[in-house]
């Protein structure tokens, strides 16, 4: 006899409870039903037992109803957001497909299994193809009997970040890996060539400015 059952025995048992009564107790020792040995009550007791023995089906829940990539996505640079898939049901949840109507959306994990009471993270990456606002949807298909398909709204905007030709440190016409190596070597110094924001120190702010221009060609 578990503690919850003893607790209820001390507080909730009717004083008239005797050998003609039946109790339905769950796995945690909590009393869920008290019945009398009569046909109607026995039927109700049987129903309650079946309810307690049954395992609820998988139930999907998402961390977000929508994903906003922001209104300031620099052209040429991708951005990744995380969508968390929860299973609040009693059986394992199977996600058979995750897809989007936006070609710029990249989803590496499109199939997954989530144990009962567990969760899984899905990385959603937007790779800009052109500037301007964008909107679309992501569809998650699973074996949740109540929600076979769930749709998540996606939105954001891609902006053109002006090129800073000073980031082409080796003057080869492209802001690439060799420029990054040179910048890394000058980090935390006062070298004016790499001090892109003119603060007097080559710091993280300069790195952010460099990153905005990485991969671009200098006209």
Protein Blocks (a to p, Z undefined) as FASTA:
>chain_A
ZZklmmmmmmmgcfkbcfkbccdddfkopafbdcdddfklmmmmmmmmmmmmpccddddd
dfbfbdcebjabcehiacddddddddfbfbdcddfbdcdfbfkbccfblcdcddehiacd
dddddddfbgcddddddddddfbfklmbacdddddddddddddfklmmnonopacfklmm
mmmmmgoiabfklmmnonopacfklmmmmmmmgoiacZZ
